[in-house]
Amino acid sequence: MAIRDSMKKGTAELVVLHLLRTGRKYGYQIAQEIAARSNGLFTLQEGSLYPTLYRLEKNGYVASKTEFSPNQQRIRKYYSITEAGKAYFLEIREEYRQISEGIEKILQNDVPNT
């Protein structure tokens, strides 16, 4: 079952920043890694990924550097997390944990229909 776009949007920044903590990556690489690590359950298409990266960069959480690919045929834009991005990641990871915990508690407490 695919994850709804509205649910993905709220977690896209968290997932992208998490992956960038391991080192710089270009957009397609980020998208592929997200899909692989989630066994295809969570994917970010270009229409969601790049606006997320641009927003993170605009806010100072990510820095980018444009370079030629190893074969010198294409230009790639590599993204890396900044110190501010690392702090922001910790903040939104805790928010995600709290939301997940709260939702799980709601779902575990079944209320009979009245």
N, C-alpha and C positions, 0 to 999 in steps of 0.2 A: 504494500500500500504506500502510495506517495505521501509525503508530508506536505501539508497545505502551505502555500506561499506565505501566508500571513504569519504562520508559526516560524517559518524559516527566517523571515526578515528580522524577527526579534533575536535570533541567535546567530545570525551571519557574522556580526562583528566579533562575537565571542570566539567562534570557530576559526575565523581568519587570523585573529590575533594569536590564538593558541598555536596555530601552525607556524606563524612567523617567529615565534619564540625559539624555534629550532634553527633558524637561519633565513637568509633572504631567499625569496622565491618570485617567479613571474606568475602572472595571472592564470594561464592555462595550467601551470604546475599546481597552483593552489586548488583549482577546481578538480583536477585529477586526484590529488591527495585526499580531498574531502570525500569524494565518491568512493575511493578505495578503502579508506579507514572506516567508513560507515557501511561497507558492503553494499553500496548503491542505494541505501535508504535515505541518505541526505545528499542532495546535489545542489550546486549553485550554478545556474546558467550565467552567461555573460551579462545578461540584462539585470541580474542581481549582484553578481560579483564585482563588476567594475564600479558601479555606483557606491558600493560598500567601501571599496578600496579608496576611491576618490574622497569620500566623506571622512574616512579615517585619516587620510593624508591632510585634508583641509584642517582637521582638528588637531594636527600635530602628533597623532598616535602612530603614524606610519610615514616613512620617508621612501622616496623612489629614486632610482637611478637608471637612466636609459643607456643600454649597451648593445653592441652587435652580438648576435648569437655566435657560438663557437665556429660555425662555418662561414661567418661574415656575410651571410645572405639576408638575414632579417634583423630588425632591431627589436630588442626585448626590453621591457620595463620591469626592473626588479624592485620588489618591495621589501622593506625590513622594518621591524618594530623599533620604536624609539623608547627612551626611558619613560616618557609620559605615557606611551602606549602600554608598557609593562605595568605601570600603576593602574591604568584604566582597565586593563585585562583583569587584574586581581579584583577590582571593584565590581565589574559586571559578572565575573565568575561567581562571586558571593551572592549577588542579586539573583542570578540564575539558580543557584543552589537553594536559596530561600523560597523562590517561586516554585521550584520543583517539589520541594518538601511540603509546601502548603497545599499544592494541587494533589499530591499523593495522599495526604491526610484526608482531604475532601473525598477523594475517590474510594478510600478504604472504609469510610463511614457511610455505608449504604443506609438510606432512609426509605422505609416502605412507602409505596404510593398510598395517598389518602384520597 
